[in-house]
Amino acid sequence: MGFPTKIQLIKRQKSEQWYINFPAAVAQAMEFDKGEIVEWVIEDKKNMVLKRKSKSVEEDKKKL
């Protein structure tokens, strides 16, 4: 099952920012946490893989 997502671009005088938002259903299915670190890995021009880089900030705080 796929979730079409629009890529957004904000251009400023000296920079530009690209945004891709996750649909809520995707974020919930992945059980993302606020503040979690992820890493994009580019396999080729048609495929990117999102990898969990580390545990979430929330989980780290719970262990303290």
C-alpha positions as CSV (number, residue, x, y, z in Angstrom):
1,M,0.0,0.0,0.0
2,G,1.4,3.4,-1.0
3,F,0.9,6.9,0.3
4,P,1.4,9.6,-2.3
5,T,3.2,12.6,-0.8
6,K,3.9,16.0,-2.3
7,I,7.4,17.4,-2.2
8,Q,7.5,21.0,-1.2
9,L,10.1,23.6,-1.9
10,I,10.6,27.0,-0.2
11,K,12.9,29.3,-1.9
12,R,14.5,32.2,-0.1
13,Q,17.0,34.8,-1.3
14,K,20.1,32.9,-0.2
15,S,18.8,29.3,0.4
16,E,16.1,26.8,-0.3
17,Q,14.5,24.1,1.8
18,W,12.8,20.9,0.7
19,Y,10.1,19.3,2.7
20,I,8.6,15.9,2.7
21,N,5.9,15.2,5.3
22,F,4.9,11.8,6.4
23,P,1.3,10.9,6.4
24,A,0.0,10.2,10.0
25,A,-0.7,6.6,9.0
26,V,2.9,6.0,8.0
27,A,4.3,7.7,11.1
28,Q,2.0,5.6,13.3
29,A,2.8,2.4,11.5
30,M,6.5,3.0,12.0
31,E,5.9,4.0,15.6
32,F,8.0,7.2,15.3
33,D,8.7,9.2,18.4
34,K,9.0,12.9,18.6
35,G,12.7,13.9,18.4
36,E,13.8,10.5,16.9
37,I,16.9,10.6,14.7
38,V,16.6,9.0,11.2
39,E,19.0,8.9,8.3
40,W,18.2,9.0,4.5
41,V,20.3,6.6,2.5
42,I,20.2,7.2,-1.3
43,E,20.4,3.9,-3.1
44,D,19.9,5.4,-6.6
45,K,17.9,8.2,-8.3
46,K,14.6,6.3,-7.7
47,N,15.1,4.8,-4.2
48,M,15.8,6.3,-0.8
49,V,15.9,4.2,2.4
50,L,15.0,5.8,5.7
51,K,17.0,4.2,8.5
52,R,16.6,4.7,12.2
53,K,19.9,6.3,13.3
54,S,19.4,6.0,17.1
55,K,16.8,5.6,19.8
56,S,14.4,8.5,20.3
57,V,15.2,11.3,22.8
58,E,12.0,10.2,24.7
59,E,13.3,6.6,25.2
60,D,16.7,7.9,26.3
61,K,15.0,10.2,28.9
62,K,13.0,7.2,30.3
63,K,16.2,5.3,31.0
64,L,17.6,8.1,33.2
